[in-house]
Amino acid sequence: MATKAAQRNFSRRGLLGSAVAVAAAAATGTPGGGTALAATGSPATGSRPQLTPLWREFAAAPLTHPQIPFIGRAGYRGGSDLPRRTGHGFTANVLHYGAKPDNSADAAPAINRAIADAGRRGGGTVIVPEGTYRIDDIIRIGHSDVVLRGAGSGRTTLHATKNLTELIGVYGSRYGGDKSSWSWAGGLIWLCPEVRWASLTDAIRAKAWPFEGWTGNRRDEWQTLTTVAPARLGDRTITVDDTRKLKRGALVLLRLADDSAHTLLEHMAGGGPGPEAYYWDDKTKLTSYVPYEWPVRITAVHGRRVTLERPLPLDVRPEWDPRLTTLATPLTGSGVEGLTLEAVETPQSPHLLDKGYNGVAFQCAYDCWADDITVRHVDNGFGLIGASACTLRGTKVAGRGSHHPYYCREGSHDNLIEDFTIEQRTVPAPAGTQLHGINVEGLSSYNVWSRGVMEMGTFDSHRGMPFADVRTDITVNNNGRHGGDASAGPLFGARFTHWNIRVTNGRAGLMRIDGLAPYSATVGVSEVTESDQTDVPDFTGDLHTRLEAYGTPGAVRPANLHDAQRALGH
């Protein structure tokens, strides 16, 4: 572990050092060396690749650029390095609680007792030494500041023998139909506040299919803290009516409701004639995702002025009834590190009928993380469900093939998934199954997928109009398909960016998005052609998109949009 961490830290320093140089050059407009890009987007003969014109333009106004979102503060603690210690002195070794590292007996009770013990003490680290541990139940992290730490993904294995249908029960869809919500929810390692997890699972057992997001099982389980004055996209300081219930360090929910003319949805789509002409009223699944709910930490309160940890993701307008509200108490400061979760190998289920051999799920979690985690033989790999400001680093999905290797839904925002891998499946896909890839949906925004290798899958924008999300510096064998009901509305909202994407099989679907996503940027994507699933734009007229360095991903500088944005600050 120490050697791997040192290598990763060295790599991070090098990447950030390069990004700082890029940012400095962009700020001055005078990069050192080389010449400008040729008109084709390829470097001129004999020159080094140079800063793209679009990057220079973005760096001059990073918080308000019309096509590229500012995602430089995505992830744990505004993009901070992951902690090596929790700050709490308590340490529990699962062997001392009775866990056997030889796969001979159910270790889940011992592991969960150790986790609960750390939680009762205000946090701590639960050590899972090298070995293979059979688990016949869910591993639950329900208290803040608790870290589950193995000896490394190649040394500590949790061998899961049961699925979520067996452990909790059948989970139908709140939207109806013969579907299993375990196809997009829950994990055999589940990070979720204890009270919130109990309310969710009680509702599932009662067949009262719950809302899974930030406020509880219903959308009306919140209280107003204060109303918010008009503000603009990118502002970090807002004016509120009353600060008596606000304090530095508190997590609050910014709530924006739509109006009868759907001007909030139009704004998320970039505004203008196309979104104004779009018919929103029959998109019942999409409208069920509104109000837009964005959790954020308060960093300062001065008079009626409140400073936020991140810039505003949207304008704040009076017609959207803007307010800061309470949210279900989230899980914070918790993580899982250095282990493999391997489910018993079973055939992949037919599409939307997953039984719930799921990997790691983050739910109602903020400032949490996964590091050096592999999941194998799972229906769904890593889930972000009503989760924000989380970092998934060094994660891998392997084995017999997954429905959603990664999924991001139910209003998840500002997450960072970096250094990730989706391995090629080890067995052929059974008939009737479906492969997505790195999924985002349900008005989820400002999420980043960075430095990935996808040996299978696709960039699954699953309708529900996610917006302002970034995929950068990824190699992909583009053989998956996106999903999403027609009632969930558009595939994309505004400010979606694909930057330096190397497509190994030349298939276009959801890689080159300048013909699909409004106010988007496609920069340095391999030359691709349409085949298999072919989409048409949801919005009419000029999409106001940008295409640069098409067919030449090696020409893109900066090579990684997230690293370069981090170096800019803000």
N, C-alpha and C positions, 0 to 999 in steps of 0.2 A: 504493500500500500504506500509506504513512504516513498519508494522509488517512483511509482506511478504518479503520485501527487506532485513530486518534484518536477517530473517531466512535464506534467500538465501546467504547473505554475510557470515553468520556463517558457513553454509554448505561448501561454497567455501574455507574458511580459513582451515576448517578441511581437506578437500580433498587435498588442496595444501600442508598442513603440512605433510600429509601422503606421498604425492608424493615426497616432498623434502627428506624425510627419505629414500624412495625407490631409488631416484637418488643418494643420498650419498652412500648408500650401494652398488649400482651398480658400481659407480665410483671406490670404493675401492675393490669391489669383496668380501666383508666380511659382509654380512647381519647379523643382530643380531638375535639369537634364531633359533630353529628349525633345520631341516635337509634338505638335497637336495630332489628334487622331485623324486619320484619313476619312474621307466622306463615307466610306463603307463601314466605318466603325472599327476597322482593323488598324493596328499601328502602321505608320508609314515605314517603308523599307529601311532597315538598319536602326530603327529607333526603339526605345522602350515604351511599353504601354503607359499612357498618361491618364490623368484625371479626366473623367467623363465630363462633358459640359453640364449634364444634368446634376452631377454632384456639386460642381461649383455653384450652380444656381441654388441648390438646396442649402448648402452651407451658408449662404448669405441670408437665408430666412428659414431656419430649420423648424421652427415651431408652427409655421403657417403655410408651408409649401402646399400647393393645391393637389399634387399627385403623390408625394412621398410623405408618409407619417413620421413624426419624431418618435423613435422607439429606443433612444439611447439610455433610457432609465428602466427598461423592461427587466423583470426578474426580481429576485430576492433583494430586499432593502435598496430598491432603486438601482439595481445593477451591481451591488457590492459583491465582493468575493464571499463564497460560502464560509461559514464559521467552522473552525476545526474543533471547537469546544462549545458547549451550550452556555457556558457561564455559570452553570450550577455544578456543585461538587459531587452530587450523588452519582454513583456508578453501580449498575447491577449487571452481573454476569448470569446469563440464563442457565448455565450449568448448575449454579447454586440454587436455582429454583426447581431443579429436577429435569431439565431438558436433556435428552440423550442425543449426541452428535453422530449416531450411527444408523439413523433411519429406522430404528427398531420400535419406536413407540411415539404416540402423539405428543409433540412438543408444544403445540399451540397453547394449552393451559399454562404451562410454565412461562412461555414468552409473554403471554398477555398479563400474567401476574407481575412479572418484572416491569412491564410497561406501565401498568396501573400503579405500582409502587413508586416509580419515578414521577408519575403524574401527581400523586398525592403529596409528594415532597416538593412540589413546585417546579419540577423539571429534572432532567438528568440524562445520562447516556446508558442505554441498554446494549450490552456487548453480546454478540452471538459468535462465539469462536469458530474456528475452522471445523468443517464437518458437514454432514447432511442431516437435516432435521425434518422429520415427517410432521406435517401439520394437517389436522383433520378439521380445522376451523379457520375462521378469518383472523388475521393478525390486525388488531385495531389500535391505532394511535389516536387517542381522544383528548389528550391534554396538551397544552402548549409547552414549548421548550423541552420536548422529549425527542431524543434521537435514537433510532434503532440502527446499530452499527455492526455489520459483519466484518470478516477479515479480508474481504475483497470478493468481487463477483466470481472469481475463479476458485475461491477457497471455501466460501460459506454458501450452502444451498438450502433453501426451504422447499421441501417436496410436498406440494398441495395435492390431496387425494380427493377433494370434493369440490363441487361448484356452488355458486350462490343460490341456485334454485333449490338444491338440497339443504343448504345451510339456513336460508331465510325463507324461501318460498317462491312461488310463481309471481312474476312482476309484470303485469300488463301495462299497456301504454295509456296515459291520460288522454291521448288523442283518439283512442279507439282502435279497432282492428285486431286481428289475431297476430300480435307481435309480442316479443319479450323485451322489456326494457333493460334486461341484463345485456342486451346487444349494444348498449351505450351508457351503462351506469355501473358503479360499484367495482370493488376490487378485493382480491384475496389478501392484499395488504391495503388497508383502507384508512387514510388519514382524514378524520372528520371529527369535529367537536363532539364530546360524549353525549350531550343533551340533543344535539342535532341528529346524530346517528340513531339515537333511540327513537326520536320522533319519526324519522324516515322509515326505519325498519318496522316500527309498530304500524304505520300506515300501510306498508306493503303487505304485512301479514293480514291486515283487516281488509285488503283489496280496495283501499281508498287511495288510488294512485296519486302520489303527492307531487307538488311542485318541488323541484330540487334545488332552488337557488338560494339567494342571499337572505331572504326574510323569514324563511320557514316553509312549512308545507303549503301555505297559502300566500298569495301575493299581497294580502292586506295586513300582514303581521309586522307592522312597523309603526313607529311614532315619529312625528316631526320634531326635529331639534331646532331648526330655523329655516326661514325662506332665504333665497339667494337673489341678489340683484343681477341685472344683465351683465354678461361677461363674454369674452371671445375665446374661440379655440386657441390654445396655447398659453392662456393666462395661468399663472401659478398662484396669484393672489386674487381673492374674490371678496366682495362686500356682502355681508349678511345682515339680517334684521336684528338678530339677538345672539350674543355669544355666551350667555350664561351657562348653557349646557355643553359648551365646546371647550376643549383643553388641548394643549400641546401633547402630541403622541397618541391621541385618540384616533380610532378608526371610525369613519362615518360612511354613509352611502349617499352619493349624489344621485338624486332621482329626477328624471326628466320624463314627463308624460307626453303623449302625442295629443294633437288636437283633432277635431273632426275633419279637417282638410288634409291631415297626415303630413303636415309641414316638417315634423321632426324626422319622419322616415325619408322625406325628400332631402332634408339636410344631410342625413347619413349617406345618401346616395350622391351627394355632391351638388344638388340643386340644379335649377335650370329647366329647360323645356322637356328633356327626356323624363326625369323623375316626376315632373309636374303632370305629364301626360299618362304616367303609369297608373293602372287601376289597382289600388291597394285594398279596397273594401272586401274583396272575396279571398284575400290571403289570410285566412283565419289563424293559421298556425303562426305566421309571422306576427300578426297583431297581438297574439297572446304573449309574445316575448316583450312587449312594451307594457309598462314603462322601462326605459333604459336605466339600469342600476349599475353604478360604478363605485366600488369601494376605494377609499383613499385615506391615507394617514395625514393628520394635521401636523404641520411642523412649527407653526407659530400663530398666535392670536394677539393682535394689537388693536384695541378699540373694536370697531366693527369689521376690521380687515383680518382675513384668515388666509394663511399661506399653506399650500398643499404640497405633498411630497412629489407629485407629478403634475405636468401641465394639463389643463382641461382637454378632454378628448373631443369636445364638441363646443359649439356656441351654447350659451345659456340665455334663453329668451323668455320673456314673461308668459307667452302663450303656452309654454310647456310646463307651467306650474313648478318651477325649479325649487328644490328644497334639499337640505341635508337631513337625513333621517337615521334612525337606528337600524341595525341589522342583527341577524342572529350572531351571537358571540362567536367569532371565527377562531380557528386554530392558527396560532402564530408561532414561529420559531421552532418548528418541528421538522424532522427530516428522517430519511431512510438512506443508508449508505452501505456500499460494499458487500452486496450479496446477489445471488441468483434466486429468483422464484420460478420453480419449474412445476407446472401442473402435470398431473398424470396424462399421458398422451392418449387422446381420443380423437375421432374424426371431427373435423370442423362441421358445425351445424348448418342447416339451410339458412339462407339470408333472413335476418331479423328474428330468428328463433334460437339465439344463443342461450345456453344454459348458465353461463356465468363463470367459466374458467377464465377469470379476468385477472390482470396483473396488479398494478399499483394505481389507486384512485386518490385524488386530492379533491375534497369537497368542503366548501365553506372554509377554505384555507387561504391564508395570506402570509407572505414571507415564509414559505416553507420550501422544502427542496427534496430532490432525489439525486444521488451522486454515485456513479459506478454501480448501476443496477441493470441486470439482465433479466428478462422474462422469457420463458420458453413454453411452447405448446399452449398458448393462451388464445381465448376468443378475442379479447381486446387487451391491448398492452398497457398503455399509460393514459389515464384519464384525468382531465381537468374539468370539473363539474361545479359551476359556481365557485371557481378558484381564481385568485388573482395574485400577481406579484410573486409567483413561484418560479423557481429555477429547476429544470431537469437537465443534468449535465452527465455526459458519459453513459447514456442509457442505450439499451439494445433490445430489440424484439427478434426472437429466433424461434426455430422449431417448425412445427407442422403447418403454419400459416394462420393468419389472424384476419378477422373482419375489420376492426379498426386498430391498427398498430398504435396510433396516437390519436386521441380525440380531445377536442376543446369546445365546450358547449355550455349552455345554460348561463349565458352572461359571464364568461371568463375573460379577463382582461390583463394586459401588461405582463404576461408570462413569457419566459425565455426557455426554449428547448435547444440546447447546443451540444455539439459533438455526439450526435445520435446516429444509430444504425438500425436499418430494417434489413435483416438478412433474407436471402432467398429461401423459400420454403423447402423443407426437407422431404415432403411428400406431395404428390399432385393434388390440386384443389378438387374436392368432391363436387359433383354436379349440384347446382342450385345454390352454391355459396357465392359470396362476393367479397372482393378485396378493395378497400379504400386506400388508406395511406396515412398522410398527416392531415387530419380533419380539423376544420373549424366551422362553426355554425352559430346560430342563435344570437345574433348581434354581438358576438364576441369580438373584441377590438384590441389593437395595439399588442398583439402577440407576435413572437418572433421564433422562427425555426432557422437555425444557423449551423453551418458546418456539418452537414448530414450526408450520409451515404445510404441511399435507398435502392437495394437490389431488386425490389419490387414495390408496387404501389403507385400512388399518384398524389397530386396536391388537391386534396378533397375539400373544396369549398362546397358545403353540404346544404346550400340554400340557407334560408334564415338570415340573409344579408349580413354576414360578417363584414367588417370594414376596418381599414387602417391596419392591416396585418402585413407582415413581411416574411418572405422566404428568401434566404440569401446563402450563397456559397454551398450549394447542394448538388451532388451527383445523383441522378435518378434514372433507373430503368422504368420508364413510364408505362406500366402495364395494368394499372388499376382503373377503377371507374368511380366517379363521384355519385353521391346519392342525393336524396332530398325530395320531399313532397312538393307538388306544384303549389299547394296552399301555404308553403313556407316562403314563397316569394323569390326575390332575386338571388342569384348565385353570389354576387359581390355588391358591396357598397363602395364608397369612394376611398381613395388613397391606399389601394392594395398595391404592393410592390413585389416583383420577382426580380432578383438582382444576382447575377452570376450563377446561372443554373445550367448545368451540364447534362443534357438529355442523351443518354447512351443509345437509345433505340429510335430516335428521331420522330417520336409521336407527339403531336401538338397538344392533345387534350389537357387544358388547364395549366399549361406551361407558359405559352405566349398568350397574354391576356389583353393585348391592346385592342382586340376586336370584341371583347366581352365586358371588361370591368370599367365602370365610369371613373374618370379622374384617376387613372392608374398609371403605373410605370412598369415597363418590361425592359430590363437593361441586361445585356450580356447573356441572353438565352441562346442556346444552340439552335441552329437552323432545324425547323421541325415542319412536318406536314400532317394534315388532318387524316385521322383514321379512327375506326371504331366509334366511340361516343363523340359526337360532334354537337356543339352547343351554338345557339344564336344569342345575340345580346338581349338582355331583358329590357333595355331602355332604347328608345328611338333617337335618331338624330346623332349629332356630334357627341361622342363619348368623352372628348377632351383628354385623350390618353397620350402617353409618350412611349416611343419605341427608340431604343438607342443600342448601339453595338450589337445589333441583331446578328446571330450566327457566329459571333466571336467572343465567347465568354472569357477567353484568355486575355482579351484586350481591356477588360473592365478594371479600372482603378477608381476608388478603392475596391479591392476584391471582395471584401466583406462589409456590407452596409451597416450591420449592427456594431461591429468593432469601431468603424470610423465614426459613427454617431456617438458612441460612448466617449470617444476622445474629444468631441466637441464640447462636452459638458452640458450645461443647462439643467 
